[in-house]
Amino acid sequence: MHDFGPLFQGDEKANAAIEALLDALRRRHGASLRSLIFYGSCLRNGNLEDGLVDLYAIVDNYRHAHGSSISALTNHLLAPNVYYVEAESGGRKIRCKYAVFSERELGKGVSARRTESYLWGRLCQPVAIAWAADNAALSTARAALRQASITFLDEALPLAADKGYVREIWATGLGLSYATELRSESPDRAIGIADQSALQLIEATASVAPSCRWPLHVGGEFYTCVIPEDERRRAARKWARRRVQGKVLSVLRLLKALFTFDGGLDYIAWKLERHTGRPVEIPPHVRRFPLLFVWGFMWKLYRQGYFR
């Protein structure tokens, strides 16, 4: 976890790009903005110019952040609202997709009481606190990231082996979490992230192990955790329900993004093309009447294997 300072050591262009995005978001959301959490592939590879920067914008409350009762209501009913912003840095355009969560929803989303893995399944991964308004906002963000790791391990360990490499817990859990969404990535994606971030994940696991529900013991890159078989069966049933719940909510969030995300259809097409290497052409009738025709269009893409 990174708190302030340069995110990318020795890369002034990348740091300047992040600062430009943060300025744009502060101008858009003003004093409602409490913290910004940076995640995703651009954080991992440092390539901000050719990718789409992923941020979580944590706000005090939705009405204050949006200035619109409709936007605030949709954010409250099915968080997050997703938006697009661009910023200029060094003569280059930096593109960003960001999701808006209130501090209250952030705390609920990483809690063990939240069945859906949408938020804790992301924030348990290596992320960076790019900015915080004050010490209270920083503490809230830090606490949420820690709780996300605890919840992730509590939910993933019952479906992992009794012992093995720590990164294998994360590969198993991330694979389970990805399966609850409409993912376009290969199933090997979870393994790749676990391997690439192995050292960070080992450190995070050792740090939160005493707070986990299960008797998790970490020694270097190895772990042991013996869990009763009835608990394993209960966890398997829970993940099966979570897959159904998560896919339904993923569809609803995608449809909502068509109206909150500038160029929502083009973004969906770009993301699918990026991860599958296959072109996606949006028919004219879908562009004109998305509410009527996007359902059949998405079903067609699903049947063609663009996402799972």
PEHUSUL-V658292 format. One record per run of one state. SS is the DSSP state (H for helix, E for strand, L for the rest). FROM is the first residue (numbers start at 1). LEN is the number of residues. If there is no record, write none. Layout:
# PEHUSUL-V658292
SS	FROM	LEN
SS	FROM	LEN
This chain:
# PEHUSUL-V658292
L	1	2
E	3	1
L	4	8
H	12	21
E	33	7
L	40	1
H	41	5
L	46	7
E	53	7
L	60	2
H	62	5
L	67	2
H	69	9
L	78	3
E	81	9
L	90	2
E	92	11
H	103	7
L	110	10
H	120	4
L	124	4
E	128	5
L	133	2
H	135	25
L	160	3
E	163	3
H	166	13
L	179	10
H	189	8
L	197	1
H	198	14
L	212	5
E	217	3
L	220	2
E	222	3
L	225	4
H	229	32
L	261	3
H	264	13
L	277	7
H	284	5
L	289	1
H	290	14
L	304	5
